Amino acid sequence: MKALKTIVFLSFLLFTAANHADAQRRLNPMQALYGEFWLITPDQSYRAAGISYERFFSPKSTLSIKFGAVPSFSAKIVDVPVMIQGYTHSGRKHHVEFGGGLAPEFDYLDEFKVTLHPMVLAGYRFYRGTGLMFRATMNYVIYPDAFPSPSISIGYAFK
């Protein structure tokens, strides 16, 4: 329960920092869709591909919410990351990304079981506002076992 309180507090800090970082008032895409390749998934299996949808809070916001699905058909598990993400501006194309959230794991092998994996992330994002985008992130799963979970993504950002 203490870890959940810490995540809520850190999310609040991320919201506050990202809203102040939006001083340049540039236009951002409203949505993005991308394929994501996890080198280590939140359930600690290896090399899984998934798909993610990202929605920005407003056209001028540096905050977004991401929903994804990372199935592991051999283990009968589906991880569904839900993340609040923000990014900084360091030019027109290159961004530092940060965020946090949960990756519920749905295990449907013998009996339906849900495990929550709190996560934080930091990484690099390349995009020009709309069109092709690339992401490389280091996700860090906090619970039940703390471990890094890197991922790379390629997709399309659109309004």
Summary of the structure (lengths in Angstrom):
residues: 159
radius of gyration: 15.5
end to end distance: 38.1
largest distance: 52.2
contacts: 509
relative contact order: 0.21
helix: 12%
strand: 55%
